[in-house]
Amino acid sequence: MQNALGLMGDQALMVAIALTLGVAGITALFLALFWPRRWRMKYRMEIGFVILLVSLVFFADQRSTATFQAYETDLRNRGVSGQTVDPAARAAFDQQITVLAFQWGFAFTTEGGKISRNAVRVEPDQKVLFRILSNDVIHGFNIPVAGLTTEFDPGTDREVWIRAPTKPGKYLIQCVNYCGVGHAQMKAWLVVGDADADMA
C-alpha cells in the first residue's frame, strides 16, 4: 500500500524519475541552444530515451494496477460493511469510533477518549462502528478494502460500520468528495492488528 500521509515507495520513485528527466531535458535543451552546431544527440540516445519513457509508463501502470487490486482484495467478501445502523444493535460492535473530518484530514476518537490524527487502530475481524462528522464542508469517507463509501454534510452525522480485515496491515481511508485544494492529501490509515503506524 502507498503511504497515505506522504510520498514513499513507488510514488517517490516515480516523482524522482520525473524530476530527473525534467532536469535532463532542460539541460539538453540549453546544450542544443548554446553549444556549437556540430553537436547532436546520437540516434542511439534518442531511441534509448524513448524506450525509457515507454518502460516508465508500463511500470507505472503495473504498480497502479497492483495497488488498486490490493485495495479491492476483500471486496469479494460479503457483509463487511454497511451504511445503516440499528440503534438497538450498537452493543454488538467491538469498537465505536467518532471520526471528525476537516479540511484536510481526519481525527479519530475512541470510546475511551483517545484521539489520533489520520490513523485508527482496530483488531482483525472486529466489527467497528464509525460515527462521522464534518465541521466545515461536505466530505466523503471511503475504506476501499471494506467496500465502504459514504458522504456527509457539515452539521450532521452519519453512522456506518465495517468488519475489519482478518489480515494485519495498514489499509487506506480517504475522502472521495472534492473538498478544496488539499483534497488529494486527505487520507488516513486503518491500522489492523500489530502493524506499525504513526498514531500522533
VOPARO-548982 format. One record per atom (N, C-alpha, C): residue number from 0; residue in one letter; atom name; x negated, y, z. Coordinates in Angstrom, 1 decimal. Layout:
N
(NUM, A, CA, (X, Y, Z))
...
// end
This chain:
200
(0, M, N, (-0.8, -1.2, 0.0))
(0, M, CA, (0.0, 0.0, 0.0))
(0, M, C, (-0.9, 1.3, 0.0))
(1, Q, N, (-0.4, 2.3, -0.7))
(1, Q, CA, (-1.1, 3.5, -0.6))
(1, Q, C, (-0.9, 4.2, 0.7))
(2, N, N, (-1.9, 5.0, 1.1))
(2, N, CA, (-1.8, 5.8, 2.3))
(2, N, C, (-0.7, 6.8, 2.2))
(3, A, N, (0.3, 6.8, 3.0))
(3, A, CA, (1.4, 7.7, 2.9))
(3, A, C, (1.1, 9.1, 3.2))
(4, L, N, (0.0, 9.3, 4.0))
(4, L, CA, (-0.3, 10.7, 4.5))
(4, L, C, (-1.5, 11.3, 3.9))
(5, G, N, (-2.0, 10.8, 2.8))
(5, G, CA, (-3.2, 11.3, 2.2))
(5, G, C, (-3.7, 10.5, 1.0))
(6, L, N, (-4.9, 10.8, 0.5))
(6, L, CA, (-5.5, 10.1, -0.6))
(6, L, C, (-6.4, 9.0, 0.0))
(7, M, N, (-6.3, 7.8, -0.6))
(7, M, CA, (-7.2, 6.7, -0.3))
(7, M, C, (-7.1, 5.7, -1.4))
(8, G, N, (-8.0, 4.8, -1.4))
(8, G, CA, (-7.9, 3.6, -2.3))
(8, G, C, (-7.8, 4.0, -3.8))
(9, D, N, (-6.9, 3.3, -4.5))
(9, D, CA, (-6.8, 3.6, -6.0))
(9, D, C, (-6.5, 5.0, -6.3))
(10, Q, N, (-5.7, 5.6, -5.5))
(10, Q, CA, (-5.3, 7.0, -5.7))
(10, Q, C, (-6.5, 7.9, -5.7))
(11, A, N, (-7.3, 7.8, -4.7))
(11, A, CA, (-8.5, 8.6, -4.5))
(11, A, C, (-9.5, 8.3, -5.7))
(12, L, N, (-9.6, 7.1, -6.1))
(12, L, CA, (-10.5, 6.7, -7.2))
(12, L, C, (-10.0, 7.4, -8.5))
(13, M, N, (-8.7, 7.4, -8.8))
(13, M, CA, (-8.2, 8.0, -10.0))
(13, M, C, (-8.4, 9.5, -10.0))
(14, V, N, (-8.2, 10.1, -8.8))
(14, V, CA, (-8.5, 11.6, -8.7))
(14, V, C, (-10.0, 11.9, -8.9))
(15, A, N, (-10.9, 11.1, -8.4))
(15, A, CA, (-12.3, 11.3, -8.5))
(15, A, C, (-12.7, 11.1, -10.0))
(16, I, N, (-12.1, 10.1, -10.7))
(16, I, CA, (-12.4, 9.9, -12.1))
(16, I, C, (-11.9, 11.0, -12.9))
(17, A, N, (-10.7, 11.5, -12.6))
(17, A, CA, (-10.1, 12.6, -13.4))
(17, A, C, (-11.0, 13.9, -13.2))
(18, L, N, (-11.4, 14.2, -12.0))
(18, L, CA, (-12.3, 15.3, -11.8))
(18, L, C, (-13.6, 15.2, -12.5))
(19, T, N, (-14.2, 14.0, -12.4))
(19, T, CA, (-15.5, 13.8, -13.1))
(19, T, C, (-15.4, 14.0, -14.6))
(20, L, N, (-14.3, 13.4, -15.2))
(20, L, CA, (-14.1, 13.5, -16.6))
(20, L, C, (-13.8, 15.0, -17.0))
(21, G, N, (-13.1, 15.7, -16.1))
(21, G, CA, (-12.8, 17.1, -16.4))
(21, G, C, (-14.1, 18.0, -16.4))
(22, V, N, (-15.0, 17.7, -15.4))
(22, V, CA, (-16.3, 18.4, -15.4))
(22, V, C, (-17.1, 18.1, -16.6))
(23, A, N, (-17.2, 16.8, -16.9))
(23, A, CA, (-17.9, 16.3, -18.0))
(23, A, C, (-17.4, 16.9, -19.3))
(24, G, N, (-16.1, 17.0, -19.5))
(24, G, CA, (-15.5, 17.6, -20.7))
(24, G, C, (-15.9, 19.1, -20.8))
(25, I, N, (-15.8, 19.8, -19.7))
(25, I, CA, (-16.1, 21.3, -19.8))
(25, I, C, (-17.6, 21.5, -20.0))
(26, T, N, (-18.4, 20.6, -19.4))
(26, T, CA, (-19.9, 20.7, -19.7))
(26, T, C, (-20.2, 20.4, -21.2))
(27, A, N, (-19.5, 19.4, -21.7))
(27, A, CA, (-19.7, 19.1, -23.2))
(27, A, C, (-19.3, 20.2, -24.1))
(28, L, N, (-18.2, 20.9, -23.7))
(28, L, CA, (-17.7, 22.0, -24.4))
(28, L, C, (-18.7, 23.1, -24.5))
(29, F, N, (-19.3, 23.5, -23.3))
(29, F, CA, (-20.3, 24.5, -23.3))
(29, F, C, (-21.6, 24.1, -24.0))
(30, L, N, (-21.9, 22.8, -23.9))
(30, L, CA, (-23.1, 22.4, -24.7))
(30, L, C, (-22.9, 22.5, -26.2))
(31, A, N, (-21.6, 22.2, -26.6))
(31, A, CA, (-21.3, 22.3, -28.0))
(31, A, C, (-21.3, 23.7, -28.5))
(32, L, N, (-20.9, 24.7, -27.6))
(32, L, CA, (-20.9, 26.1, -28.0))
(32, L, C, (-22.2, 26.8, -28.0))
(33, F, N, (-23.1, 26.4, -27.0))
(33, F, CA, (-24.3, 27.2, -26.8))
(33, F, C, (-25.6, 26.5, -27.2))
(34, W, N, (-25.6, 25.2, -27.4))
(34, W, CA, (-26.8, 24.5, -27.9))
(34, W, C, (-27.0, 24.7, -29.4))
(35, P, N, (-28.2, 24.4, -29.9))
(35, P, CA, (-28.4, 24.5, -31.4))
(35, P, C, (-27.4, 23.7, -32.1))
(36, R, N, (-27.1, 24.1, -33.3))
(36, R, CA, (-26.1, 23.4, -34.1))
(36, R, C, (-26.4, 22.0, -34.4))
(37, R, N, (-27.7, 21.7, -34.4))
(37, R, CA, (-28.1, 20.3, -34.8))
(37, R, C, (-27.7, 19.2, -33.8))
(38, W, N, (-27.4, 19.7, -32.5))
(38, W, CA, (-27.0, 18.7, -31.5))
(38, W, C, (-25.5, 18.3, -31.8))
(39, R, N, (-25.3, 17.0, -31.8))
(39, R, CA, (-23.9, 16.5, -32.0))
(39, R, C, (-23.8, 15.2, -31.2))
(40, M, N, (-22.6, 15.0, -30.7))
(40, M, CA, (-22.4, 13.8, -29.9))
(40, M, C, (-22.4, 12.6, -30.9))
(41, K, N, (-23.1, 11.5, -30.5))
(41, K, CA, (-23.1, 10.3, -31.3))
(41, K, C, (-21.8, 9.6, -31.3))
(42, Y, N, (-21.5, 9.0, -32.4))
(42, Y, CA, (-20.2, 8.3, -32.5))
(42, Y, C, (-20.0, 7.2, -31.5))
(43, R, N, (-21.1, 6.6, -31.1))
(43, R, CA, (-21.0, 5.6, -30.0))
(43, R, C, (-20.5, 6.2, -28.7))
(44, M, N, (-20.9, 7.4, -28.4))
(44, M, CA, (-20.4, 8.1, -27.2))
(44, M, C, (-19.0, 8.4, -27.3))
(45, E, N, (-18.5, 8.9, -28.5))
(45, E, CA, (-17.1, 9.2, -28.7))
(45, E, C, (-16.3, 7.9, -28.6))
(46, I, N, (-16.7, 6.8, -29.2))
(46, I, CA, (-16.0, 5.5, -29.1))
(46, I, C, (-16.0, 5.1, -27.6))
(47, G, N, (-17.1, 5.2, -26.9))
(47, G, CA, (-17.1, 4.8, -25.5))
(47, G, C, (-16.2, 5.6, -24.7))
(48, F, N, (-16.1, 6.9, -25.0))
(48, F, CA, (-15.2, 7.8, -24.2))
(48, F, C, (-13.7, 7.4, -24.4))
(49, V, N, (-13.4, 7.1, -25.7))
(49, V, CA, (-12.0, 6.6, -25.9))
(49, V, C, (-11.7, 5.3, -25.2))
(50, I, N, (-12.7, 4.4, -25.3))
(50, I, CA, (-12.5, 3.1, -24.6))
(50, I, C, (-12.3, 3.3, -23.1))
(51, L, N, (-13.1, 4.2, -22.5))
(51, L, CA, (-13.0, 4.5, -21.1))
(51, L, C, (-11.6, 5.1, -20.8))
(52, L, N, (-11.1, 6.0, -21.6))
(52, L, CA, (-9.7, 6.6, -21.3))
(52, L, C, (-8.7, 5.5, -21.4))
(53, V, N, (-8.7, 4.6, -22.4))
(53, V, CA, (-7.7, 3.6, -22.6))
(53, V, C, (-7.8, 2.6, -21.4))
(54, S, N, (-9.0, 2.3, -20.9))
(54, S, CA, (-9.2, 1.4, -19.8))
(54, S, C, (-8.6, 2.0, -18.5))
(55, L, N, (-8.8, 3.3, -18.4))
(55, L, CA, (-8.2, 4.0, -17.2))
(55, L, C, (-6.7, 4.0, -17.2))
(56, V, N, (-6.1, 4.1, -18.4))
(56, V, CA, (-4.6, 4.1, -18.5))
(56, V, C, (-4.1, 2.7, -18.1))
(57, F, N, (-4.8, 1.6, -18.6))
(57, F, CA, (-4.4, 0.3, -18.2))
(57, F, C, (-4.6, 0.0, -16.7))
(58, F, N, (-5.7, 0.5, -16.2))
(58, F, CA, (-6.0, 0.3, -14.8))
(58, F, C, (-4.9, 1.0, -13.9))
(59, A, N, (-4.6, 2.2, -14.3))
(59, A, CA, (-3.6, 3.0, -13.5))
(59, A, C, (-2.2, 2.3, -13.6))
(60, D, N, (-1.9, 1.8, -14.8))
(60, D, CA, (-0.6, 1.1, -14.9))
(60, D, C, (-0.5, -0.2, -14.1))
(61, Q, N, (-1.6, -0.9, -14.1))
(61, Q, CA, (-1.7, -2.2, -13.4))
(61, Q, C, (-1.6, -1.9, -11.9))
(62, R, N, (-2.3, -1.0, -11.4))
(62, R, CA, (-2.2, -0.7, -9.9))
(62, R, C, (-0.9, -0.1, -9.5))
(63, S, N, (-0.3, 0.7, -10.4))
(63, S, CA, (1.0, 1.3, -10.1))
(63, S, C, (2.1, 0.2, -10.0))
(64, T, N, (2.0, -0.8, -11.0))
(64, T, CA, (2.9, -1.9, -11.0))
(64, T, C, (2.7, -2.8, -9.8))
(65, A, N, (1.5, -3.0, -9.4))
(65, A, CA, (1.2, -3.8, -8.2))
(65, A, C, (1.8, -3.2, -6.9))
(66, T, N, (1.6, -1.8, -6.8))
(66, T, CA, (2.1, -1.1, -5.6))
(66, T, C, (3.7, -1.2, -5.6))
(67, F, N, (4.3, -0.9, -6.8))
(67, F, CA, (5.7, -1.0, -6.8))
(67, F, C, (6.3, -2.4, -6.4))
(68, Q, N, (5.6, -3.4, -6.9))
(68, Q, CA, (6.1, -4.8, -6.6))
(68, Q, C, (5.9, -5.1, -5.1))
(69, A, N, (4.8, -4.5, -4.5))
(69, A, CA, (4.6, -4.7, -3.1))
(69, A, C, (5.7, -4.1, -2.3))
(70, Y, N, (6.2, -2.8, -2.7))
(70, Y, CA, (7.2, -2.2, -2.0))
(70, Y, C, (8.6, -2.9, -2.2))
(71, E, N, (8.8, -3.6, -3.3))
(71, E, CA, (10.0, -4.2, -3.6))
(71, E, C, (10.1, -5.7, -3.1))
(72, T, N, (9.0, -6.2, -2.6))
(72, T, CA, (8.9, -7.6, -2.3))
(72, T, C, (10.1, -8.2, -1.5))
(73, D, N, (10.5, -7.5, -0.5))
(73, D, CA, (11.6, -8.1, 0.4))
(73, D, C, (13.0, -7.8, -0.1))
(74, L, N, (13.1, -7.1, -1.2))
(74, L, CA, (14.5, -6.7, -1.7))
(74, L, C, (15.3, -8.0, -2.1))
(75, R, N, (14.6, -9.1, -2.4))
(75, R, CA, (15.3, -10.3, -2.7))
(75, R, C, (16.1, -10.9, -1.5))
(76, N, N, (15.7, -10.5, -0.3))
(76, N, CA, (16.4, -11.0, 0.9))
(76, N, C, (17.7, -10.2, 1.0))
(77, R, N, (18.7, -10.9, 1.5))
(77, R, CA, (20.0, -10.2, 1.7))
(77, R, C, (20.1, -9.9, 3.2))
(78, G, N, (20.9, -8.8, 3.4))
(78, G, CA, (21.2, -8.5, 4.8))
(78, G, C, (20.0, -7.8, 5.5))
(79, V, N, (19.2, -7.1, 4.8))
(79, V, CA, (18.0, -6.5, 5.5))
(79, V, C, (18.3, -5.0, 5.8))
(80, S, N, (19.4, -4.4, 5.3))
(80, S, CA, (19.6, -3.0, 5.6))
(80, S, C, (21.1, -2.7, 5.5))
(81, G, N, (21.5, -1.6, 6.0))
(81, G, CA, (22.9, -1.2, 5.9))
(81, G, C, (23.1, 0.3, 6.2))
(82, Q, N, (24.2, 0.8, 5.7))
(82, Q, CA, (24.5, 2.2, 5.9))
(82, Q, C, (25.7, 2.5, 6.7))
(83, T, N, (26.3, 1.4, 7.2))
(83, T, CA, (27.4, 1.6, 8.1))
(83, T, C, (27.1, 0.9, 9.4))
(84, V, N, (27.4, 1.6, 10.5))
(84, V, CA, (27.1, 1.0, 11.8))
(84, V, C, (28.4, 1.1, 12.7))
(85, D, N, (28.8, 0.0, 13.2))
(85, D, CA, (29.9, -0.1, 14.1))
(85, D, C, (29.5, 0.3, 15.5))
(86, P, N, (30.0, 1.4, 16.0))
(86, P, CA, (29.6, 1.9, 17.3))
(86, P, C, (29.6, 0.8, 18.4))
(87, A, N, (30.5, -0.1, 18.3))
(87, A, CA, (30.6, -1.2, 19.3))
(87, A, C, (29.4, -2.2, 19.2))
(88, A, N, (28.8, -2.2, 18.0))
(88, A, CA, (27.7, -3.1, 17.8))
(88, A, C, (26.3, -2.6, 18.1))
(89, R, N, (26.2, -1.3, 18.6))
(89, R, CA, (24.9, -0.7, 18.9))
(89, R, C, (24.0, -1.5, 19.8))
(90, A, N, (24.6, -2.2, 20.7))
(90, A, CA, (23.8, -3.0, 21.7))
(90, A, C, (23.1, -4.2, 21.0))
(91, A, N, (23.5, -4.5, 19.8))
(91, A, CA, (22.9, -5.7, 19.2))
(91, A, C, (21.6, -5.3, 18.5))
(92, F, N, (21.2, -4.0, 18.5))
(92, F, CA, (20.0, -3.6, 17.9))
(92, F, C, (18.8, -3.8, 18.8))
(93, D, N, (17.7, -4.2, 18.3))
(93, D, CA, (16.5, -4.3, 19.1))
(93, D, C, (15.8, -3.0, 19.5))
(94, Q, N, (15.9, -2.1, 18.5))
(94, Q, CA, (15.4, -0.7, 18.8))
(94, Q, C, (16.4, 0.3, 18.2))
(95, Q, N, (16.5, 1.5, 18.8))
(95, Q, CA, (17.2, 2.6, 18.3))
(95, Q, C, (16.3, 3.8, 18.3))
(96, I, N, (16.1, 4.4, 17.1))
(96, I, CA, (15.1, 5.4, 16.9))
(96, I, C, (15.8, 6.6, 16.2))
(97, T, N, (15.6, 7.8, 16.8))
(97, T, CA, (16.1, 9.0, 16.3))
(97, T, C, (15.0, 9.6, 15.3))
(98, V, N, (15.4, 10.0, 14.1))
(98, V, CA, (14.5, 10.5, 13.1))
(98, V, C, (14.9, 11.9, 12.8))
(99, L, N, (13.9, 12.9, 13.0))
(99, L, CA, (14.2, 14.3, 12.7))
(99, L, C, (13.4, 14.5, 11.4))
(100, A, N, (14.1, 14.9, 10.3))
(100, A, CA, (13.5, 15.2, 9.0))
(100, A, C, (13.3, 16.7, 8.9))
(101, F, N, (12.2, 17.2, 8.5))
(101, F, CA, (12.0, 18.6, 8.3))
(101, F, C, (11.0, 18.8, 7.1))
(102, Q, N, (10.9, 20.1, 6.7))
(102, Q, CA, (10.0, 20.4, 5.6))
(102, Q, C, (8.6, 20.4, 6.2))
(103, W, N, (7.7, 19.4, 5.9))
(103, W, CA, (7.9, 18.3, 5.1))
(103, W, C, (7.3, 17.1, 5.8))
(104, G, N, (8.1, 16.5, 6.6))
(104, G, CA, (7.7, 15.3, 7.4))
(104, G, C, (8.8, 14.7, 8.2))
(105, F, N, (8.5, 13.7, 9.0))
(105, F, CA, (9.4, 13.0, 9.8))
(105, F, C, (8.9, 12.9, 11.3))
(106, A, N, (9.7, 13.1, 12.2))
(106, A, CA, (9.4, 12.9, 13.6))
(106, A, C, (10.3, 11.8, 14.2))
(107, F, N, (9.7, 10.8, 14.8))
(107, F, CA, (10.4, 9.6, 15.3))
(107, F, C, (10.4, 9.6, 16.8))
(108, T, N, (11.6, 9.5, 17.4))
(108, T, CA, (11.7, 9.4, 18.8))
(108, T, C, (12.3, 8.1, 19.3))
(109, T, N, (11.6, 7.4, 20.1))
(109, T, CA, (12.2, 6.1, 20.6))
(109, T, C, (13.1, 6.3, 21.7))
(110, E, N, (13.8, 5.2, 22.1))
(110, E, CA, (14.7, 5.3, 23.3))
(110, E, C, (14.0, 5.7, 24.5))
(111, G, N, (12.8, 5.4, 24.7))
(111, G, CA, (12.0, 5.8, 25.8))
(111, G, C, (11.5, 7.2, 25.8))
(112, G, N, (11.8, 7.9, 24.7))
(112, G, CA, (11.4, 9.3, 24.6))
(112, G, C, (10.0, 9.5, 24.0))
(113, K, N, (9.4, 8.5, 23.5))
(113, K, CA, (8.0, 8.6, 22.9))
(113, K, C, (8.2, 9.2, 21.5))
(114, I, N, (7.5, 10.2, 21.2))
(114, I, CA, (7.6, 10.9, 19.8))
(114, I, C, (6.3, 10.6, 19.0))
(115, S, N, (6.5, 10.3, 17.8))
(115, S, CA, (5.4, 10.1, 16.9))
(115, S, C, (5.7, 10.8, 15.5))
(116, R, N, (4.7, 11.3, 14.9))
(116, R, CA, (4.9, 12.0, 13.6))
(116, R, C, (4.4, 11.2, 12.5))
(117, N, N, (5.3, 11.0, 11.5))
(117, N, CA, (5.0, 10.3, 10.3))
(117, N, C, (4.6, 8.8, 10.4))
(118, A, N, (5.0, 8.2, 11.5))
(118, A, CA, (4.8, 6.8, 11.7))
(118, A, C, (5.7, 6.3, 12.8))
(119, V, N, (6.2, 5.1, 12.6))
(119, V, CA, (7.1, 4.5, 13.7))
(119, V, C, (6.7, 3.0, 13.7))
(120, R, N, (6.6, 2.5, 15.0))
(120, R, CA, (6.1, 1.1, 15.2))
(120, R, C, (7.3, 0.3, 15.6))
(121, V, N, (7.5, -0.9, 14.9))
(121, V, CA, (8.5, -1.9, 15.2))
(121, V, C, (7.9, -3.2, 15.2))
(122, E, N, (8.6, -4.2, 15.7))
(122, E, CA, (8.1, -5.6, 15.7))
(122, E, C, (8.7, -6.4, 14.5))
(123, P, N, (8.0, -7.4, 14.1))
(123, P, CA, (8.5, -8.2, 13.0))
(123, P, C, (9.9, -8.7, 13.2))
(124, D, N, (10.7, -8.6, 12.2))
(124, D, CA, (12.1, -9.1, 12.2))
(124, D, C, (13.0, -8.5, 13.2))
(125, Q, N, (12.6, -7.3, 13.8))
(125, Q, CA, (13.6, -6.6, 14.6))
(125, Q, C, (14.7, -6.0, 13.8))
(126, K, N, (15.8, -5.9, 14.4))
(126, K, CA, (16.9, -5.1, 13.8))
(126, K, C, (16.9, -3.7, 14.4))
(127, V, N, (16.6, -2.7, 13.6))
(127, V, CA, (16.3, -1.3, 14.0))
(127, V, C, (17.4, -0.4, 13.5))
(128, L, N, (18.0, 0.4, 14.4))
(128, L, CA, (18.9, 1.4, 14.1))
(128, L, C, (18.3, 2.8, 14.1))
(129, F, N, (18.4, 3.5, 13.0))
(129, F, CA, (17.9, 4.8, 12.8))
(129, F, C, (19.0, 5.8, 12.8))
(130, R, N, (18.9, 6.8, 13.7))
(130, R, CA, (19.8, 8.0, 13.7))
(130, R, C, (19.0, 9.1, 13.1))
(131, I, N, (19.5, 9.6, 11.9))
(131, I, CA, (18.7, 10.5, 11.1))
(131, I, C, (19.3, 11.9, 11.1))
(132, L, N, (18.5, 12.9, 11.4))
(132, L, CA, (18.9, 14.3, 11.5))
(132, L, C, (18.0, 15.2, 10.6))
(133, S, N, (18.6, 16.3, 10.1))
(133, S, CA, (17.8, 17.3, 9.4))
(133, S, C, (18.0, 18.7, 10.1))
(134, N, N, (16.9, 19.4, 10.2))
(134, N, CA, (17.0, 20.8, 10.8))
(134, N, C, (16.9, 21.9, 9.8))
(135, D, N, (16.8, 21.6, 8.5))
(135, D, CA, (16.6, 22.6, 7.5))
(135, D, C, (17.4, 22.4, 6.2))
(136, V, N, (17.1, 21.4, 5.4))
(136, V, CA, (17.7, 21.3, 4.1))
(136, V, C, (18.1, 19.8, 3.9))
(137, I, N, (18.8, 19.5, 2.8))
(137, I, CA, (19.1, 18.1, 2.5))
(137, I, C, (17.9, 17.3, 2.3))
(138, H, N, (17.8, 16.2, 3.0))
(138, H, CA, (16.6, 15.3, 2.8))
(138, H, C, (17.2, 13.9, 2.4))
(139, G, N, (16.2, 13.0, 2.0))
(139, G, CA, (16.5, 11.6, 1.7))
(139, G, C, (15.7, 10.8, 2.6))
(140, F, N, (16.2, 9.6, 2.9))
(140, F, CA, (15.4, 8.6, 3.7))
(140, F, C, (15.4, 7.3, 3.0))
(141, N, N, (14.2, 6.9, 2.6))
(141, N, CA, (14.1, 5.7, 1.8))
(141, N, C, (13.0, 4.7, 2.4))
(142, I, N, (13.4, 3.5, 2.6))
(142, I, CA, (12.4, 2.5, 3.0))
(142, I, C, (12.5, 1.4, 1.9))
(143, P, N, (11.6, 1.5, 0.9))
(143, P, CA, (11.8, 0.5, -0.2))
(143, P, C, (11.7, -0.9, 0.2))
(144, V, N, (10.9, -1.3, 1.1))
(144, V, CA, (10.8, -2.7, 1.5))
(144, V, C, (12.1, -3.3, 2.0))
(145, A, N, (13.0, -2.4, 2.6))
(145, A, CA, (14.3, -2.9, 3.1))
(145, A, C, (15.4, -2.6, 2.2))
(146, G, N, (15.1, -1.9, 1.1))
(146, G, CA, (16.2, -1.6, 0.1))
(146, G, C, (17.1, -0.5, 0.7))
(147, L, N, (16.6, 0.3, 1.5))
(147, L, CA, (17.5, 1.3, 2.2))
(147, L, C, (17.2, 2.7, 1.6))
(148, T, N, (18.2, 3.4, 1.1))
(148, T, CA, (18.2, 4.8, 0.6))
(148, T, C, (19.4, 5.5, 1.1))
(149, T, N, (19.2, 6.7, 1.7))
(149, T, CA, (20.4, 7.5, 2.1))
(149, T, C, (20.0, 8.9, 2.0))
(150, E, N, (20.9, 9.8, 2.0))
(150, E, CA, (20.6, 11.3, 2.1))
(150, E, C, (21.5, 11.9, 3.2))
(151, F, N, (21.1, 13.0, 3.7))
(151, F, CA, (21.8, 13.6, 4.8))
(151, F, C, (21.6, 15.1, 4.8))
(152, D, N, (22.7, 15.8, 5.2))
(152, D, CA, (22.7, 17.3, 5.2))
(152, D, C, (22.2, 17.8, 6.6))
(153, P, N, (21.7, 19.0, 6.6))
(153, P, CA, (21.4, 19.7, 7.9))
(153, P, C, (22.7, 19.8, 8.7))
(154, G, N, (22.6, 19.7, 10.0))
(154, G, CA, (23.7, 19.9, 10.9))
(154, G, C, (24.6, 18.7, 11.1))
(155, T, N, (24.2, 17.6, 10.4))
(155, T, CA, (25.0, 16.3, 10.5))
(155, T, C, (24.0, 15.2, 10.8))
(156, D, N, (24.5, 14.1, 11.3))
(156, D, CA, (23.6, 13.0, 11.5))
(156, D, C, (24.1, 11.8, 10.8))
(157, R, N, (23.2, 10.9, 10.5))
(157, R, CA, (23.6, 9.6, 9.8))
(157, R, C, (23.0, 8.5, 10.5))
(158, E, N, (23.7, 7.4, 10.6))
(158, E, CA, (23.1, 6.2, 11.2))
(158, E, C, (23.0, 5.1, 10.2))
(159, V, N, (21.8, 4.5, 10.1))
(159, V, CA, (21.5, 3.4, 9.1))
(159, V, C, (20.7, 2.4, 9.9))
(160, W, N, (20.6, 1.2, 9.3))
(160, W, CA, (19.8, 0.2, 10.0))
(160, W, C, (19.0, -0.7, 9.0))
(161, I, N, (18.0, -1.3, 9.5))
(161, I, CA, (17.2, -2.2, 8.7))
(161, I, C, (16.8, -3.4, 9.6))
(162, R, N, (16.5, -4.5, 9.0))
(162, R, CA, (15.8, -5.6, 9.7))
(162, R, C, (14.3, -5.5, 9.2))
(163, A, N, (13.4, -5.3, 10.1))
(163, A, CA, (12.0, -5.1, 9.8))
(163, A, C, (11.5, -6.4, 9.1))
(164, P, N, (10.5, -6.2, 8.2))
(164, P, CA, (9.9, -7.3, 7.5))
(164, P, C, (9.2, -8.3, 8.5))
(165, T, N, (9.2, -9.5, 8.2))
(165, T, CA, (8.6, -10.5, 9.1))
(165, T, C, (7.0, -10.4, 9.0))
(166, K, N, (6.5, -9.9, 8.0))
(166, K, CA, (5.0, -9.8, 7.8))
(166, K, C, (4.5, -8.5, 8.4))
(167, P, N, (3.6, -8.6, 9.3))
(167, P, CA, (3.0, -7.4, 9.9))
(167, P, C, (2.3, -6.5, 8.8))
(168, G, N, (2.4, -5.2, 8.9))
(168, G, CA, (1.8, -4.3, 7.9))
(168, G, C, (2.3, -3.0, 8.0))
(169, K, N, (1.9, -2.1, 7.1))
(169, K, CA, (2.4, -0.7, 7.0))
(169, K, C, (3.2, -0.6, 5.8))
(170, Y, N, (4.5, -0.1, 5.9))
(170, Y, CA, (5.4, 0.0, 4.8))
(170, Y, C, (5.9, 1.4, 4.6))
(171, L, N, (6.0, 1.8, 3.4))
(171, L, CA, (6.3, 3.2, 3.1))
(171, L, C, (7.7, 3.6, 3.5))
(172, I, N, (7.8, 4.8, 4.1))
(172, I, CA, (9.0, 5.6, 4.3))
(172, I, C, (8.9, 6.9, 3.5))
(173, Q, N, (9.9, 7.3, 2.8))
(173, Q, CA, (9.7, 8.5, 2.0))
(173, Q, C, (11.0, 9.3, 1.9))
(174, C, N, (10.9, 10.6, 1.6))
(174, C, CA, (12.1, 11.4, 1.3))
(174, C, C, (12.3, 11.3, -0.2))
(175, V, N, (13.5, 11.0, -0.6))
(175, V, CA, (13.8, 10.9, -2.0))
(175, V, C, (14.7, 12.0, -2.6))
(176, N, N, (15.0, 13.0, -1.8))
(176, N, CA, (15.7, 14.2, -2.3))
(176, N, C, (14.7, 15.4, -2.4))
(177, Y, N, (14.6, 16.0, -3.5))
(177, Y, CA, (13.7, 17.1, -3.6))
(177, Y, C, (14.0, 18.2, -2.6))
(178, C, N, (13.1, 18.5, -1.7))
(178, C, CA, (13.3, 19.4, -0.6))
(178, C, C, (12.4, 20.6, -0.5))
(179, G, N, (11.7, 20.9, -1.6))
(179, G, CA, (10.8, 22.0, -1.6))
(179, G, C, (9.4, 21.6, -2.1))
(180, V, N, (8.4, 22.5, -2.0))
(180, V, CA, (7.1, 22.3, -2.7))
(180, V, C, (6.3, 21.2, -2.0))
(181, G, N, (6.6, 20.9, -0.7))
(181, G, CA, (5.8, 19.8, -0.1))
(181, G, C, (6.5, 18.5, -0.1))
(182, H, N, (7.6, 18.3, -1.0))
(182, H, CA, (8.4, 17.1, -1.0))
(182, H, C, (7.5, 15.9, -1.3))
(183, A, N, (6.5, 16.0, -2.2))
(183, A, CA, (5.8, 14.8, -2.6))
(183, A, C, (4.9, 14.3, -1.5))
(184, Q, N, (4.6, 15.1, -0.5))
(184, Q, CA, (3.9, 14.6, 0.7))
(184, Q, C, (4.7, 14.2, 1.9))
(185, M, N, (6.1, 14.2, 1.7))
(185, M, CA, (7.0, 13.9, 2.8))
(185, M, C, (7.1, 12.4, 2.8))
(186, K, N, (6.1, 11.7, 3.4))
(186, K, CA, (6.1, 10.3, 3.5))
(186, K, C, (5.7, 9.9, 4.9))
(187, A, N, (5.9, 8.6, 5.3))
(187, A, CA, (5.6, 8.1, 6.6))
(187, A, C, (5.4, 6.6, 6.5))
(188, W, N, (5.0, 6.0, 7.6))
(188, W, CA, (4.8, 4.6, 7.7))
(188, W, C, (5.8, 4.0, 8.6))
(189, L, N, (6.3, 2.8, 8.2))
(189, L, CA, (7.0, 1.9, 9.1))
(189, L, C, (5.9, 0.9, 9.4))
(190, V, N, (5.4, 0.9, 10.7))
(190, V, CA, (4.3, 0.0, 11.1))
(190, V, C, (4.9, -1.2, 11.8))
(191, V, N, (4.7, -2.4, 11.2))
(191, V, CA, (5.3, -3.6, 11.7))
(191, V, C, (4.2, -4.4, 12.4))
(192, G, N, (4.5, -4.7, 13.7))
(192, G, CA, (3.5, -5.6, 14.4))
(192, G, C, (2.3, -4.8, 14.8))
(193, D, N, (1.1, -5.5, 14.7))
(193, D, CA, (-0.1, -5.0, 15.2))
(193, D, C, (-0.9, -4.2, 14.2))
(194, A, N, (-0.3, -3.9, 13.0))
(194, A, CA, (-1.0, -3.1, 12.0))
(194, A, C, (-1.5, -1.8, 12.6))
(195, D, N, (-2.7, -1.4, 12.2))
(195, D, CA, (-3.3, -0.2, 12.7))
(195, D, C, (-2.6, 1.0, 12.1))
(196, A, N, (-2.4, 2.1, 12.8))
(196, A, CA, (-1.8, 3.3, 12.3))
(196, A, C, (-2.1, 4.5, 13.2))
(197, D, N, (-2.1, 5.6, 12.6))
(197, D, CA, (-2.3, 6.8, 13.4))
(197, D, C, (-0.9, 7.3, 13.9))
(198, M, N, (-0.6, 7.1, 15.1))
(198, M, CA, (0.7, 7.4, 15.6))
(198, M, C, (0.8, 8.9, 16.2))
(199, A, N, (-0.2, 9.7, 16.0))
(199, A, CA, (-0.2, 11.0, 16.5))
(199, A, C, (0.8, 11.9, 15.8))
// end
